[in-house]
Amino acid sequence: MDSRPIRFHHRGAVAQVQGLPPATTVLDWLREHARCTGTKEGCAEGDCGACTVAVGELDPAGRGVQWQAVNACTAFLPTLDGRALLTVEDLGGTHPAQAALVECHGSQCGFCTPGFVMSMAACHERHSAAGTRPSRQDLADELAGNLCRCTGYRPILDAGARMFDLPAQRLPGAPVAEALRALQADPPLAGDGFAAPRTIDALAEALERTPHARLLAGSTDIGLWVNKQFRALGPLVYVGRVDAMKRIERRADGGLSIGAAASLEDAWSALAERHPELRAMWLRFASPPVRRAGTMGGNVANGSPIGDSAPVLMALDAALVLRRGRAVRTLALEDFYLDYMKNRLEPGEFVQAIELPPVPGRVLRAYKLAKRYDSDISAVACGVAVDVNDDGTVRAARFAFGGMAAVVRRAAAAEAAVVGRPWDEPALRAAQAALARDFAPLTDLRASAAYRAQAAASLLERFWRETAPAAGAGAALDLRQVEASA
Amino acid sequence: MNKPVDDPRVAVVTEAPAAQAAPEVGVARAHESAHLHVAGTATYVDDIPETVGTLHAALGLSPLAHGRLGAVDTARLKALPGVVDVLTAADLPGRNDCGPIVHDDPILADGTLHYLGQPVFAVIATTRGAARRAAALAREVIAADPLPAVLTAREAHAKSQYVLPPMHLARGDARAAIDAAPRRLAGTLSVGGQEQFYLEGQISYALPLEDGGMRVHCSTQHPTEMQHVVAAALNLAAHHVQVECRRMGGGFGGKESQSALFACVAAVAARRLDRPVKLRLDRDDDFLATGRRHGFEYDWEVGFDDAGRVLGLEMSLVSNAGFSADLSGPVMTRALCHVDNAYWLPHVALHGYSARTNTQSNTAFRGFGGPQGAIALEYVLDTIARALGRDALAVRRANFYGVGERNVTPYRQTVDDNIAGPLVDELVASARYAERRAAVEAFNAASPVLKKGLALTPVKFGISFNAVHYNQAGALVHVYSDGSVLVNHGGTEMGQGLHTKVAQVVAHELGVPLSRVRATATDTGKVANTSATAASTGSDLNGKAAQDAARKIKARLAAFAAERHGGRAEDVRFEGDRVHANGSAVGFCELVNAAYLARVQLWSDGFYATPGLHWDRETLTGRPFFYFAYGAGVSEVVVDTLTGESRCLRADLLHDAGRSLNPAIDLGQVEGGFIQGMGWLTTEELVWHPESGALLTHAPSTYKIPTANDLPPVFNVKLYENDNVHETIHRSKAVGEPPLLLAFSVWLAIRDAVAAARPAGSAAPQLDAPATPEAVLRALASPT
């Protein structure tokens, strides 16, 4: 039984929904129940962006509304509870994103357009609030989750720049904020099928009480189980309202603690703040709507061998804080995975936080290889790091790879091959040779075993060339830093 | 002509001198639906408010690539919640076929399972979710015995297993010319297929009409064909079936023939249950059930001289047709007719094989075989240049068709509009090809890991359907008594801006602002016997037909105006929303209203048939094309030789749209076509499981079309200023497909970069398409 209706702000009023299955997607509710058909279904798996909508939450000060573009096709309706939903219909056709797209010939078939409008409107709002303007590169990164098959994107990027020249129109603020403040008085959703506790203790209790319940975060993967595989999910316990678990603590000693419910966007942002060399990996991780919906805790606990967080976190000596009832334990991430999609979580136990110790002086890189630059699943991903002594010898090495085995794991032989040696070419070649003992990768649709083996070794070489003093620094190594010939 | 009434509402003003009205063609105008697209109020089929009682269908798909079909446990499905009915082949009242040409395309599998993903049964349920959940049990409810499957074109070719007889196009004696040539090369090439990835998936919504009739809202490029296949499936005459399409959320060829199966299933279910039935495919089912661009395999041998001039060429083209013919025949014909691209081939022998495999039946996709033909010769010319140690551009120029000589295609059409030379000259200058060639070499000399590559490729693309009878179109123009204008024609809108261009033509003809003209949904009940909106011909055919209709109305209005104001009807001008007659000007709307009161017919049909076409299907000769469209692209790329990753850094495109009807829309076609072609040749890889035959790249998670970050950071795109020498609509040229071929330059620039990473004097690297990172590493390691 539902404890009470789901309540959220939509089209100037509080929508109340009761009696629908908890895994009803926001998109299906919009199109089939609310008859708002402006939002489109392109793929039902969060990869095309045709269903992009904005979800609003009160800002930390509780005064204004923060709008974020998310994929309605993989978001479950109960996760809107206490929030606001904004769709293309709400913009009235007059928002600068809309006017600029018309002016710049940014639509052809028009089916992806509402999604682009919402991504652009959320981007416009964020920059307007901050008094900034995105670069063309920022816009392209921002739109990585919106596919257009007609235009080739040039006119859309033009429109993204142009919208900042048009008379400003902000997304709804004060009235929505007022409604959201009123919704805060609602008790937590606590139905049999869907519970949304608001504290870590309540979350731990709920899971202890119902150990077979499924923990739900951004549903960027679980949404596909529903849309594509029709899997019955059982009772859902949602972490998205546990604010304490979204905190990211930057410790004075350089350590980081990332709450497991922190969004991938916030978590990667914190990582890139500490390690600017991770910026490209951050921006290539899925797409902005997926990064805003999904959590780093979810990415780690899901345990896919091709999740891009784990290799990087392993290279940073990450540990997981695991919680079950009142019991808390800490486990090194590298010891967490058992086998394909299997980990050491006990029934009722969950990942509460990801702890990153300070790693002063660590030389770190993260790379991923995929067919497409943006929003593609890695054929190979890695977090690679060395600590180098003053005499130039390697004190410690962390070569963690995804896509090379049933789980993300470190390359013990390759690491051993470099430890205690100068970080020179013979060390590199020894590590590359050892890598063949570490991994026997598979062939699948993303790459062959042979490619994976060769490319993983190549990534070690790239790492060496970028970081070793003897590697002849200065030669271009990053495709994204190369410009066309003058 | 009726005598006009004396209507005081018709204000007559003395003509102001020389205020020339702005034309409505040749100018950039927003897409007619742009304001609806951005507001989310443009109606696609799934957005049409559902009629009460609407049911939803989902398809149960074959779990085997090849098998003998036994029983389907429909009783189990019918017992599931929400399920109203289950259809199998036995339940079809009419012909179980929806093939466009050859009748080998079952609507629902009967007897044999031909590919993994083939629709076997349809579940009809009260909700789409209930229908999909039941259909997902296909693997459990379909009884079938597996048979050996043939999954690749090469394997089928080795078994001589084809969907159609092989085709041969030859001129002269290729064998003798190759044998006698001073230099010879031979090789192979593999070019993958491409998913259309229209953002709106396949959908049909069928509503039963009185007297056994059926209305189908269908996302289709070919309403008339949908009308015929639905009529055949229901055992009805065509006049009982009405098919309507306001717009598609993208088509790209994927909704030319392949919308048929879904229209038929929805219509059959709607008839059987006498309720509206909607069938909207999930994206994964769309990938699994429908075909796409044919992948091609090539074996080639060429003889040439020291300047790189081709003396003789023999080439076999093996397409992966999939399990049925669909449009594979015309696709192969167009491929064979585009191997020459922009080049004179004195002695040539081309062999086309449409290989039958146990995969989705491949179909139309932007270019329709043209790209698959032309890419092979571009690869051969590039290989020749590398063998000679010459810049590939020089070899290309040495082989260009001549003007007045060396200008007959292998299929015997004379190229009488060749502008490849001057167009390429202009692009070479504007893109600074020579300077950048030197800069690329300098970069490569100093860069051990990253290598740059540069390539220029031209395109010459034949415009018209090879099938002559398709080159006709009809239109209806209504002028209402308030002066507003409605145009309806046989073409469909899939985003390419056809309705905008046709409306522009009508507005221009009547001298009224574009805002006065609306285009409406394509409807088989309005214009009959329409052709597919395909082969880039949409505005050529329908623009002319609409112009014809508008001219008939204009003639009647001119006669009426001359009668009223004196002077000759042929001197009456329609400009600036006014009608100018005998020194007087009257507002268009006023004149129209007066004409209505005078009982002048204010609507008309229009018709157009492209002149001068003929084609012999047996010998593959004739004049299949009214004219050729040209273009050229220069691309610069950088390749990571460690990982095989690549990136296009700059592209310069110069494209011939004749006298463009709408430069903004045409630029959009050029840019969009180029990026789509770049995706085909770089990131978009189709992978079938080598044993099961399952398409593993079945959704955007695994099949990667370009994103905004794949747009080259420097992208200079221009239309080439010229008039079509042939009498087309306002001297414009078709622009839908040809620009896709400009992306060859990206792929060959990658090959150029790979070659730069290999030891001097190496053989040209073997680079197959798509040039994924893995394919690039393979090319780097190919025999030197």
Interface residues (C-beta under 8 A of the other chain):
Chain A: D28 R31 R35 T37 G38 T39 K40 E41 G42 C43 A44 E45 D47 C48 A50 T87 V88 E89 L91 G92 G93 A97 Q98 A99 L101 V102 E103 H105 S107 Q108 C109 G110 F111 C112 T113 P114 V117 L139 A140 D141 L143 A144 N146 L147 C148 R149 C150 T151 G152 Y153 R154 P155 I156 L157 N227 K228 Q229 F230 L369 A370 K371 R372 Y373 D374 S375 D376 I377 A379 D444 L445 R446 A447 S448 Y451 Q454 A455 S458 L459 E461 R462 R465 G472 A475 A476 L477 L479 R480 V482 E483 A484 S485 A486
Chain B: A28 A30 H31 S33 A34 H35 L36 H37 V38 A39 G40 T41 A42 T43 Y44 D46 D47 P49 G129 R132 R133 A136 Q196 F197 Y198 L199 E200 G201 R247 M248 G249 G250 G251 F252 D282 R283 D284 E435 R436 A439 V440 F443 A446 S447 P448 V449 L450 K452 L454 M494 G495 Q496 G497 E636 V638 D640 L642 T643 G644 E645 S646 R647 L649 R650 A664 I665 L667 G668 E671 G672 G673 F674 I675 Q676 T683 E685 V687 L696 T697 A699 P700 S701 T702 K704 I705 P706 T707 A708 N709 D710 L711 P712 P713 V714 F715 V717 T772 P773 E774 L777
